[in-house]
Amino acid sequence: MSDSDIEMVVAIIRPDKLGDVKKSLAEAGAPSLTVTNVSGRGSQPAKKGQWRGEEYTVDLHQKVKIECVVADIPADDVVDAIADAAHTGEKGDGKVFVLPVSDALQIRTGTVGVDAV
């Protein structure tokens, strides 16, 4: 495998913004993505609840993790598309990370590098 200009954009967003982000990514030319349901804690405040008379605190909030590997379009375009679609202006909107990918292999065809993405 060889070095290439492949990058992975990872975003943690609110679950209710997933539809908007998918649409925005498709318009930006990055329709391929992986979505995982996750939970986490950040700057979003904890919520208090009550169950069977006992009070409890929920400080792990449900989020969606989106992973998008790009080679043929700039990662900055993907980041902008995600940020614009996921923005509400409130705490808990999420974060976006850009990571370098050293290489890729398409299992079905054996293609490597940028062509595998």
C-alpha positions in Angstrom: 0.0 0.0 0.0 1.2 3.5 -0.7 0.9 7.0 0.8 -1.9 9.1 -0.6 -4.0 12.2 0.0 -6.9 10.5 1.7 -8.5 12.1 4.7 -11.2 10.9 7.1 -13.7 13.4 8.5 -15.3 12.3 11.7 -18.2 14.3 13.2 -20.2 13.8 16.4 -23.6 15.5 16.0 -27.1 15.6 17.4 -29.2 12.6 16.1 -32.0 14.9 14.8 -29.6 16.7 12.5 -28.5 13.5 10.6 -31.0 14.0 7.8 -29.8 17.5 7.2 -26.1 16.5 7.3 -26.7 13.6 4.8 -28.4 15.9 2.4 -25.6 18.5 2.7 -22.9 15.9 2.2 -24.6 14.6 -0.9 -24.8 18.2 -2.3 -21.1 18.7 -1.5 -20.2 15.6 -3.5 -19.5 13.2 -0.6 -22.4 10.9 -0.5 -20.5 7.9 1.1 -20.5 7.8 4.9 -20.7 5.5 7.9 -23.1 6.3 10.7 -22.9 5.0 14.3 -25.1 5.7 17.3 -22.9 6.8 20.2 -23.3 8.5 23.6 -20.9 11.0 25.1 -20.4 13.9 27.4 -19.2 17.4 26.6 -20.3 20.9 27.3 -24.0 20.0 27.0 -25.5 20.2 30.5 -26.7 17.1 32.3 -30.4 16.3 32.6 -32.1 15.3 35.8 -34.8 12.6 35.7 -36.9 10.6 38.0 -37.8 6.9 37.8 -39.8 5.0 40.3 -39.4 7.8 42.8 -35.7 7.9 42.5 -33.9 10.9 41.0 -31.1 10.3 38.6 -28.7 12.3 36.4 -28.2 11.7 32.7 -24.8 13.1 31.6 -24.2 10.8 28.6 -26.2 12.2 25.7 -27.2 10.3 22.6 -25.2 11.4 19.6 -24.5 10.2 16.0 -20.9 9.6 14.8 -20.4 10.2 11.1 -17.3 9.0 9.3 -16.6 10.1 5.7 -13.4 9.2 3.9 -12.6 11.6 1.0 -9.8 11.8 -1.6 -11.3 13.5 -4.6 -12.9 16.5 -2.9 -11.3 18.7 -0.2 -11.9 17.7 3.4 -12.6 21.4 4.1 -15.7 21.2 1.9 -17.0 18.2 3.8 -16.3 19.9 7.2 -18.2 23.0 6.0 -21.1 20.9 4.8 -21.4 19.1 8.1 -20.9 22.2 10.2 -23.5 24.2 8.3 -26.1 21.4 8.4 -25.6 20.5 12.1 -25.5 24.0 13.5 -28.2 25.0 16.0 -26.2 27.5 18.0 -26.8 25.6 21.3 -24.5 23.6 23.4 -24.2 20.0 22.2 -24.1 20.7 18.5 -21.0 18.5 18.3 -17.5 18.5 16.8 -15.8 17.7 13.6 -12.3 16.1 13.3 -10.1 15.6 10.2 -7.6 12.7 10.3 -5.1 11.6 7.7 -5.5 8.2 6.2 -2.3 6.5 5.1 -4.0 4.2 2.6 -7.2 2.4 1.6 -8.0 -1.0 0.1 -11.2 -1.9 -1.6 -11.8 -5.5 -0.7 -14.0 -6.5 -3.6 -11.6 -5.4 -6.4 -8.2 -5.2 -4.6 -7.9 -1.5 -5.6 -5.6 0.5 -3.4 -5.0 4.2 -2.7 -7.2 7.1 -3.9 -9.0 4.8 -6.4 -10.3 2.6 -3.5 -12.1 5.6 -2.0 
